[in-house]
Amino acid sequence: MPDLHASLQKYDLGHLRIIAELWGLELESAEPTSALEELCASLLDLEAVAETIDILSAEARSALQALVDSNGKIEWAIFSRAHGEIREMGAGKRDREQPHKKPISPAETLFYYGLLAKAFFDTEKGSQEFAYIPEDLLQAVEELNLEAPDEAQSITIAEPLGRPATPVEKSFEIPANDHILDDATTYLAAVRLQIPVTVNHAVALENLLSAATLIKQTALQPEAVKKFLEASRIDALANLYQAWLNSQTFDELRLMPTIVCEGEWKNQPQITREFLMNLIQSSPQDKGWSLASFVKAVKEKYPDFQRPAGDYDSWFIKRVADGQYLRGFAYWDWVDGALIKYLIQTLHWLGKADLASPEAGKEFTAFRIRPQVESQKSNVEGKIIVSSNGRLTVSRYFSRAARYQIARFCDWHEEKKDEYVYSVSAKSLKRASEQGLKSEQLLNLLVKYTNGSVAPALVKALKRWDANGTEARVESLLALRVSKPEIMEEIRASKAGKFLGELLSPTAVIVKEGASQKVTEALADLGLLAEVVTNFPEAD
C-alpha cells in the first residue's frame, strides 16, 4: 500500500492544514511540498498517533479497527456501506463548509484526520477501489495494539454467522438423500436414447454432469459414464460433489429459476461458491441453523461476496415473475440473498445438507450441514422384478449400470416411490436394434440379475423378436360398418370407394386416414345417413 507521503501528496495546502489542525499541530511551512514533509514527520510520531486515536469517536475507532483487522485495507464498497461515505468537494466549497468540523460519517472523520485514504489496487477480480491506512501509519497504529471498542467488530469468518434455528423454523425435517444418483442415471440413459425425459432439476443436472465430464456438448463420454455407473453410491455421490465444488462452469446465479441473466457481463461462480462454503461450513454440524439469520448476517458483513468492487448496476438481471430488472443494492435479497439459499438447496440436492421448514410443503427455513459424504450409506437391498408380460420393476437401489442398460431396451413408465417401471415392446426393441442392440443382450441381462428366473413367455418373445421381428401389430383404425353386404358393394362402387381401404369383412371396411368427413358426405349422396361413433383408446 502507498505510504503517508504518497497518500497525501495530491492534496492542497488547505487540506494539509485541516489534518494538522485535527492533530493539534501547526504547520510552519507555507509551501505545499515542505508542509507535506513536515506533516508526515509529525503524524508518524507514535505518541501523537496514540493521542489522536484516543480522541476519536467510538464509531471512528471501530472503522479504524476494521481496517487494521483487514491488514490495513478493505474494498471501498464494503467499507463505505458499513462506515459511511466521504463527500466529494473542491477546495473552495471545502473551505466554506468546513466538513471536517461536522463529518457525516466515521469514514469522513478518518479521512480528514489523514488516517484513511482511497486508491485502486489490482485484485483477482480486476482493479478495485479500496479504503486503506497508509502503510507507515498502519505500522504505527498496529504497534499501539489497540483494543476494539466493541467486541462484535472482531468477529472473524471462522465464527458461525446467524443463530440456531427456532423450534418452528426446524419443525418439519427434510433429510438429505442420494437420489441425485438415480436422476443422473435416468438422464444419461435418456441422452443415450435421444428421448426427452423429466427429472428433478433437469437443467442443473445437465450442467453438473457436464462439470463431471460425463457429458460433453450434449454427447455422452462412454468411459466416464461407465466408471460413474459402476462406482458405489458413496463414491459416485462424492465425485459429483467434488465436480460441483471445483467447477468454474456450474453457475448457480444463472441457474436460479427466479431470475434471467442478460448481457455479456461475467461473474465468478467458483470463487463465490468457495467463499460461501467457508461461511456455511462454519455453522455447527450438530444443530439446525436459521436460514433467515444466516442470510441477514452475510448481507451485513459480506454483502459484496460475488460483486467485483460492489458493482450492483452493470449486471443485467431480470426477475422472471414480472420482468423487473433487479439493478442496485435495493434488490440484494432478490439476487444475492436468493443465491445463498439456492446454494444451500444445491448442497441438499448433493446429499450434504439437511433442510427443515415450519410444515410440509413450505419453503425451507433452516439447514444443517451433514457429515462427510462418505458417512452416508443406504441399507436398502435393491432388486428387479420381471413379469411374464414384459413389465420390469427396478428398485432405486438396484445396480445403476444394469438399470441404464435395461432402460435402453424398454418403454419408460412413470416412476413410482423408489421404483422405476419399464416394459418391453416391439417399438422399444426396434429402437434398441437401431442403436446396434439385440434382444438377446437384454435376455442375458435379465437372466443374470434374476438368477435365471425369467418367465418362459418373455424368453420366447425375445427370441422370436430376434428371429422374426414384428409378428403382430395393434393399431387404431377407423372402420365403416354397414348392415348388409349389398350396401357395402354399392358404396365401394360409388365415389366414396376411393376413400376406403382394406375390406375387413363383407360388412366392414377400413376408412383411410383423414377421410371420414368425405365418406359421410358421399354416403349422404347415396341416401345413406351414417352414424359416427368415437371410441376412446384404453388407458395404459
Secondary structure, 3 states (H helix, E strand, C coil): CCCHHHHHCCCCHHHHHHHHHHCCCCCCCCCHHHHHHHHHHHHCCHHHHHHHHHCCCHHHHHHHHHHHHCCCEEEHHHHHHHHCCCCCCCHHHHHHHCHHHCCCCHHHHHHHCCCCEEEEEEECCEEEEEEECCHHHHHHHHHCCCCCCCHHHHCCCCCCCCCECCCCCCCEEECCCCCHHHHHHHHHHHHHHCCCCCCCCHHHHHHHHHHCCCEECCEECHHHHHHHHHCCHHHHHHHHHHHHHHCCCCCHHHHCCCEEEECCCCCCHHHHHHHHHHHHCCCCCCCCEEHHHHHHHHHHHCCCCCCHHHCCCCCEEEECCCCCECCCHHHHHHHHHHHHHHHHHHHHHCCCEEEEECCCCCCCCEEEECCCHHHCCCCCCCCEEECCCCEEEEECCCCHHHHHHHHCCCEECCCECCEEEEECCHHHHHHHHHCCCCHHHHHHHHHHHCCCCCCHHHHHHHHHHHHHCCCCCCCCCEEEECCCHHHHHHHHHCHHHHHEEEEEECCEEEECCCCHHHHHHHHHHCCCCCCCCCCCCCCC
